[in-house]
């Protein structure tokens, strides 16, 4: 389908509103994206016509809901090129997906083992591993990004050995926008027999994701950063791993049979989906990915790259602005600081002009500190943002700087 | 001037500006008048938590029992807001400080800063000021009892 930005903007109802009497400019997409009408309608239709608990009832509605829920799983599995729908587990989001694996890995990690991450991880792909290391007496090894915000795969080569029990890294940095060479790093990890988990929270809406091509063992993402609702996410896991790992939570659909002296568990994917799942969320996520696919993620990437180049060039023209993260391969996430001006002042005043950006450490405190900073101003763009909005932002930023200086 | 009178002066000053930008410019100017905290108190002990920017607050009481505040912040808007609070509250007794309703903040059009979900820490600043006032009041009550 032709990349018609006018039509795309029409499809996101929230973008029509004004903030402080100014048209909303929403540049906080790495935190959460807005939802197209197709997703909103899908959720509403589910509750109007299809709502029922899945996998249980023999009645008509339960059959309908189960069928739709499972077909959402199948569609998402095909989209990321999983080998089988049962490799797609629905979770609450990336954070839960990662915690699930970190907990299930408990029995596979022993004293003296090493878990390897990078310095650009979101807290959600750092703290679960750090805590697992604390519990098991293992060591957390951190591969540092260079000043440009890139990870050198050679850094991994030097660290990885038979002690490495897992490698966890982000596909795209939520602070720097860096696209990491995940395929190459996965190959290096597999050379020493270590499984790889990839945090795809910032990737799935912006670049093509093919888990078979990457060959990672686990891939995680959240619906709400992908034009889908909050409270739904995905954990992709290769069958051979997911069969081996123990369940994470107990009760509901993950049960096969229960007796007071023992319980047997259901098979994949249900083994990891305890309790009543977020069916509306799963259907919303399917609708969101169909929406992305309608325009084509490659076209979206091309469009967002144009926005990135334009915004970067315009920002660099402003005296005192320093962009943090200049990787050769990056998405439309731009962190910056302005000399002698506090990020909080910038964020507050931009908000007055209807511009939503993020300030702070972006849940990646160690990374931000590695640049000697307490935080950055971050704009993160999405498929519905425009060159005109960037112009509005740049003019507003200039005003803010003039006011404070 | 009483706290209420000082509040009214500020309300009047801000009413001159229609444009929010001018309001903020004035707030930032007020920040420059802030009685600055002694460098030695710029420690975690005097740091106000709950701000995205760092802000420090120190208080002392004079012989007549009036409380005086000094503060600082690395963000100019935060500095302006503390400056407003100190302008109104400094030089009063703990009781007067605790009784102040601070409704002027709303009246000058900075209402959005009053929301506890905002990261500017205004709510924490007010709490910290009241905490000092309460502590000084308690101290003076104890003194009276001893007499």
Interface residues (C-beta under 8 A of the other chain):
Chain A: X20 X342 X343 X344 X345 X347 X348 X349 X352 X359 X360 X374 X375 X399 X403 X404
Chain B: X20 X21 X24 X25 X28 X51 X52 X53 X54 X74 X75 X76 X77 X78 X119 X120
